[in-house]
Amino acid sequence: MHDYTYKQRIMAGMIALVVVCLLVFSSFFLAKETGHDCCGQDCPVCAQMEACSVAIRQLGSAAGAVFSVICATYFCFSLRTGDHTLFDLLLTLVSLKIRLND
């Protein structure tokens, strides 16, 4: 069981590294080829620049969804493990069982 989770972590790290490399190299390519000598309608450099910008836009728009999934996962695991640090901010007099006498 331990070996399986170790392999999953290695695979997740490799995928994250590939995504980061894709973003970095696409940005470098776009910056380098910004002022290229375009050859017209079927310019391969322009087509590659469009592909790079689409990849950057798609990964950028997915960042919000990934962040919300990570937050939800953290919230669910904190409930399972008994880590109540998230609920420390939600303390009320009723949850503390304080009796209010007038």
C-alpha positions in Angstrom: 0.0 0.0 0.0 2.8 2.4 0.9 4.6 1.7 -2.4 1.4 2.6 -4.4 1.0 6.0 -2.8 4.7 6.7 -3.3 4.4 5.9 -7.0 1.3 8.2 -7.2 3.3 11.1 -5.6 6.2 10.6 -8.0 3.8 10.5 -10.9 2.0 13.7 -9.7 5.3 15.4 -9.3 6.4 14.5 -12.8 3.1 15.7 -14.3 3.4 19.0 -12.4 7.0 19.4 -13.6 5.9 18.8 -17.2 3.1 21.4 -16.9 5.5 24.0 -15.4 8.0 23.3 -18.2 5.2 23.8 -20.8 4.3 27.1 -19.3 7.9 28.4 -19.1 9.0 27.2 -22.5 5.8 28.5 -24.2 6.4 31.9 -22.6 10.0 32.0 -23.7 9.0 31.0 -27.2 6.4 33.7 -27.4 8.8 36.3 -26.1 11.5 35.2 -28.5 9.4 35.1 -31.6 7.3 38.2 -31.0 8.9 40.2 -33.8 9.5 37.4 -36.3 9.5 37.9 -40.1 6.1 36.5 -41.0 5.9 34.7 -44.3 2.1 35.2 -44.9 -1.1 33.2 -44.6 0.4 29.8 -43.6 3.2 30.9 -41.4 4.4 28.0 -39.2 5.8 30.3 -36.5 2.5 32.2 -36.2 0.6 28.8 -35.9 3.0 27.7 -33.2 2.7 31.0 -31.3 -1.1 30.6 -31.4 -0.8 27.0 -30.0 1.4 28.3 -27.2 -0.9 31.1 -26.3 -3.9 28.7 -26.3 -2.0 26.3 -24.0 -1.2 29.2 -21.6 -4.8 30.5 -21.6 -6.2 27.0 -20.9 -3.8 26.2 -18.1 -4.4 29.7 -16.6 -8.2 29.3 -16.7 -7.9 25.9 -15.0 -5.9 27.3 -12.1 -9.0 28.6 -10.3 -10.7 25.2 -10.6 -7.6 23.4 -9.3 -7.3 25.8 -6.4 -10.9 25.3 -5.4 -10.5 21.5 -5.6 -7.4 21.6 -3.4 -9.2 23.8 -0.8 -12.2 21.4 -0.8 -9.9 18.4 -0.4 -8.0 20.0 2.5 -11.3 20.9 4.2 -12.6 17.3 3.9 -9.4 15.7 5.2 -9.3 18.2 8.1 -12.8 17.0 9.1 -11.7 13.3 8.9 -8.5 13.7 10.9 -10.1 15.7 13.7 -8.0 18.8 12.9 -10.4 21.5 14.0 -8.3 24.5 13.1 -10.8 25.6 10.4 -13.6 25.6 13.0 -11.7 27.7 15.5 -12.9 30.8 13.7 -16.5 29.6 13.8 -16.8 29.4 17.6 -20.0 30.8 19.0 -21.5 31.0 22.4 -23.9 28.2 21.6 -21.1 25.9 20.3 -19.1 26.6 23.5 -22.3 25.8 25.5 -22.2 29.1 27.4 -25.4 29.8 29.2 -26.7 33.4 28.9 -28.7 34.4 31.9 -30.4 37.8 32.0 
